[in-house]
């Protein structure tokens, strides 16, 4: 009689996926098979939403469509034109939020060899958002205008589900609010209706493990910094 194989508890699987996922900023050009993308979308579709409204709509680019989108949005971002997001940008980062933002930025700059204070190099690195860090696919996430901020919140849950499903299938992701900074460009390029609001993009594909931008991991606050127990 042999012992039954050990099983991994679902919470262990989830914790492993969340620990392994990171924002990839260097992709290989290899496309993700359509069946894999559809499986990611199928898993993400199970995301909870207010009144089960499921406000997200997703545009997925592949191949030439990714190149055409890059050829439109990169020049728009590089031109210095005013940003035109559908949602109000953060008014400011302050206190611990500023500290965390700076730490994350310095980690990236150190990884890719950008010296502190080199604003030109930092700006060039920021523009890599609009070449999708070399990813072969981009997902554009939109919500319905009438649902306001709560539709966007539901889409945030969808983005997390998408990224974890992708991680489970060996696909790397990077969520990008930067693409929503040029919502008008996105809406026009993809022919989106006026009532769709651009929440963010997700560039995805297979990670380039040798890319310097993929060599670090951001930190997370301790539970005591974010949770309050009331009994």
VEXRO-66422 format. One record per residue (C-alpha): residue in one letter; y, x, z. Coordinates in steps of 0.001 Angstrom, whole numbers, plus 500000, padded with zeros to 6 digits. Layout:
<rs>
  res   north    east      up
    A       Y       X       Z
...
</rs>
This chain:
<rs>
  res   north    east      up
    X  500000  500000  500000
    X  503347  501450  498971
    X  506662  500858  500588
    X  509068  498568  498761
    X  511856  500475  497019
    X  515041  500717  499029
    X  517808  498427  497861
    X  521513  499127  497952
    X  523594  496583  499822
    X  526217  494837  497642
    X  529032  496089  499867
    X  527826  499650  499322
    X  527911  499149  495551
    X  531424  497715  495742
    X  532678  500497  497990
    X  531188  503134  495683
    X  532867  501578  492630
    X  536227  501355  494360
    X  535978  504931  495593
    X  534990  506247  492155
    X  537652  504386  490164
    X  540876  506241  489435
    X  543727  505985  486959
    X  542512  508006  484002
    X  545231  509862  482093
    X  543104  511718  479593
    X  540575  509957  477356
    X  538057  510964  474731
    X  538563  509248  471358
    X  535096  507660  471304
    X  535321  503860  471086
    X  533674  501602  473641
    X  531009  499373  472045
    X  532077  495762  471567
    X  529153  494525  473677
    X  530338  496673  476594
    X  533903  495378  476298
    X  532651  491797  476230
    X  530576  492421  479335
    X  533653  493765  481133
    X  535610  490687  480091
    X  532783  488387  481139
    X  532674  489907  484611
    X  536459  489832  484983
    X  536528  486185  483938
    X  534941  485324  487287
    X  538134  486372  489086
    X  539427  483802  491557
    X  542731  482078  490711
    X  544939  479417  492228
    X  543452  475982  491430
    X  541109  477840  489060
    X  544006  477980  486590
    X  542769  481292  485092
    X  546242  482045  483708
    X  545358  485353  482081
    X  545164  485827  478352
    X  544025  489211  477068
    X  544682  491015  473795
    X  542280  493920  473181
    X  543051  496596  470606
    X  540516  498890  468978
    X  540597  501442  466180
    X  543494  501022  463773
    X  544996  498263  465908
    X  545455  500710  468784
    X  547131  503204  466451
    X  549472  500549  465045
    X  550471  499416  468512
    X  551145  503026  469547
    X  553280  503550  466442
    X  555451  500616  467498
    X  555778  500986  471259
    X  556031  504784  471537
    X  559231  505012  469452
    X  560687  502065  471349
    X  560092  503829  474665
    X  561228  507228  473391
    X  564465  505808  471967
    X  565937  505266  475402
    X  566518  501576  474709
    X  567004  499422  477834
    X  563776  498187  479387
    X  563138  494464  479052
    X  560307  493365  481309
    X  559388  489735  481874
    X  559249  490262  485645
    X  561847  491816  487901
    X  561166  495490  488499
    X  561044  496851  492065
    X  564608  497033  493362
    X  563825  500299  495100
    X  561071  502297  496716
    X  561913  503194  500305
    X  560280  504483  503446
    X  556525  504915  503266
    X  556425  503341  499788
    X  558742  506047  498473
    X  556671  508707  500240
    X  553457  507459  498615
    X  555104  507221  495195
    X  556405  510774  495448
    X  553069  512119  496632
    X  551287  510496  493699
    X  553854  511829  491240
    X  553692  515361  492618
    X  549906  515298  492451
    X  550091  514459  488759
    X  552799  517024  488040
    X  550898  519750  489891
    X  547728  518909  487983
    X  549370  519182  484562
    X  551637  522109  485448
    X  555036  520432  485648
    X  557395  522228  488033
    X  559374  520190  490528
    X  562798  519425  489123
    X  561705  519770  485496
    X  563042  516400  484413
    X  562411  516971  480717
    X  558720  517679  481237
    X  558416  514753  483640
    X  559995  512439  481074
    X  557604  513690  478407
    X  554665  513036  480710
    X  555943  509511  481339
    X  556012  508893  477598
    X  552265  509543  477502
    X  551943  505986  478814
    X  552976  504840  475348
    X  550357  506890  473556
    X  547884  505328  476015
    X  546841  508798  477206
    X  544662  509011  474111
    X  542608  505917  474969
    X  540935  504141  472041
    X  541570  500687  473497
    X  544389  498799  475160
    X  544215  495453  476942
    X  547457  493492  477234
    X  547422  490994  480104
    X  549748  487980  479939
    X  550305  484883  482043
    X  551876  481475  481458
    X  555629  481369  482109
    X  555461  478069  483989
    X  553174  479531  486659
    X  555776  482056  487760
    X  554936  484813  490192
    X  551668  483188  491256
    X  550298  483381  487740
    X  551151  487078  487814
    X  549413  487455  491193
    X  546265  485885  489735
    X  546492  488307  486824
    X  546650  491170  489322
    X  543296  490048  490659
    X  541996  489919  487095
    X  543174  493482  486450
    X  541255  494733  489490
    X  538116  492882  488409
    X  538448  494318  484891
    X  538766  497871  486184
    X  535841  497609  488595
    X  533618  496061  485912
    X  534619  498871  483567
    X  533849  501473  486234
    X  530410  499933  486730
    X  529743  500447  483015
    X  531023  504028  482898
    X  534338  503104  481264
    X  537557  504646  482583
    X  540811  502709  482929
    X  544483  503107  483745
    X  546604  500053  484605
    X  550073  500378  483085
    X  553132  498455  484183
    X  554985  500771  481788
    X  553786  498764  478795
    X  555343  495641  480326
    X  558706  497436  480454
    X  558967  496630  476743
    X  557690  493058  476837
    X  559754  492013  473845
    X  558150  494699  471695
    X  554686  493689  472903
    X  555298  489983  472305
    X  556643  490527  468804
    X  553932  492981  467754
    X  551066  490742  468817
    X  552714  487481  467848
    X  552545  486076  471368
    X  554130  482712  472031
    X  557421  482515  473907
    X  555738  481039  476984
    X  553519  484094  477534
    X  554776  486666  480038
    X  553539  490258  479827
    X  552140  491377  483189
    X  550794  494832  482313
    X  548495  496768  480044
    X  545214  498539  480706
    X  544312  501516  478543
    X  540600  502190  478610
    X  537815  504259  477115
    X  535693  507218  478158
    X  537315  509805  480406
    X  537840  513386  479300
    X  536533  515203  482394
    X  538231  518438  481343
    X  541730  516957  481114
    X  543921  518346  483876
    X  545472  514946  484600
    X  542043  513722  485702
    X  541541  516491  488254
    X  543104  514844  491307
    X  542717  511639  493317
    X  545361  509713  495202
    X  545101  509024  498907
    X  544848  505669  500692
    X  546559  504625  503904
    X  544485  504215  507062
    X  543676  500661  508134
    X  545983  501013  511120
    X  548918  501416  508739
    X  548301  498203  506821
    X  546321  495785  509001
    X  547336  493875  512116
    X  544678  492078  514150
    X  545781  489019  516126
    X  543267  487589  518613
</rs>
